[in-house]
Amino acid sequence: LQNDVQKQQVTVIENLQNLEIDAQQRKEIILKELAEITPPTILPVIEQKSESLQPEISIDDYIKQAEVLFLEKRHEDALAIYEQLIKIQPENPENWLKRGIILNRLKRYKDAIASYNQAIKINPEYHQAWCDIGVACGNLGKHQEAFNCFDKATKIKPDDGVAWVNRGLSLLELERCEDAVASFDKALEFQPNSPKIWDKRGYTLVMLGEDDQAIISFDKALEIKPDYSSAYYNKAACYALQRKIELALENLQKAIEFNPSYREDAVNDIDFDEIKNDPGFQTLIKS
């Protein structure tokens, strides 16, 4: 009986060793595949090292390579690396997140959402993944889903101003303007010097018919960033809706100075319908 037990122990150990060998071989195969898809110019420093050191390229090295490729806007190459990394580390939520970010840049929004969801499946409190799903949903025009994701992100990390801004923008798309203003106000608690938030707040207040408060928000944006063309444009539209022609043209001129594309925008914008026949407006858009 003792001999049988010893034999069984030996068999178990051998099986475990075989499993370890199989896992190691699998990892080596994937690392080899990574080496094959990685452009040869990515690791010149490693290649120039002394042969006696024989450095082994680690997972971290490949992650750094992918980040370099991403910054160089070589998104397909970066994606190819992450496709392999998630095979080696399938339980690493950060790899799924970064894969999703690359897919989002490639405008493969549904694939990006699937990758973010995988990250959240591993870590349900992954704040950044919730934010990025919201962005992808917004790109697909799924604004209710986007709001749900940003709302979740603000619950996980209540001091994230960016999440509050995006929450407000999704509410604006849903025409929930009062709730959007509340969300922008929350964002300003954490980012009081953001001209974008003040501008979006002002735009939303215009939608609510609160023109005086809207102008205050636009002025705050311009106080922070005097060349913020969007605030000038939205301020001009606010004045145009009130038929304050001189002030509308003054601000529209400033908007066009900083961003000439606003000239064409104003021609097609119904907010300027009340002043489009004014000679000053006609001169401005034709000059």
Sequence and secondary structure as in RCSB ss.txt:
>XXXX:A:sequence
LQNDVQKQQVTVIENLQNLEIDAQQRKEIILKELAEITPPTILPVIEQKSESLQPEISIDDYIKQAEVLFLEKRH
EDALAIYEQLIKIQPENPENWLKRGIILNRLKRYKDAIASYNQAIKINPEYHQAWCDIGVACGNLGKHQEAFNCF
DKATKIKPDDGVAWVNRGLSLLELERCEDAVASFDKALEFQPNSPKIWDKRGYTLVMLGEDDQAIISFDKALEIK
PDYSSAYYNKAACYALQRKIELALENLQKAIEFNPSYREDAVNDIDFDEIKNDPGFQTLIKS
>XXXX:A:secstr
 HHHHHHHHHHHHHHHHHHHHHHHHHHHHHHHHHHHHS TTS HHHHHS TTT     HHHHHHHHHHHHHTT H
HHHHHHHHHHHHH TT HHHHHHHHHHHHHTT HHHHHHHHHHHHHH TT HHHHHHHHHHHHHTT HHHHHHHH
HHHHHH TT HHHHHHHHHHHHHTT HHHHHHHHHHHHHH TT HHHHHHHHHHHHHTT HHHHHHHHHHHHHH 
TT HHHHHHHHHHHHHTT HHHHHHHHHHHHHH TTHHHHHHH GGGGGGTTSHHHHHHHH 
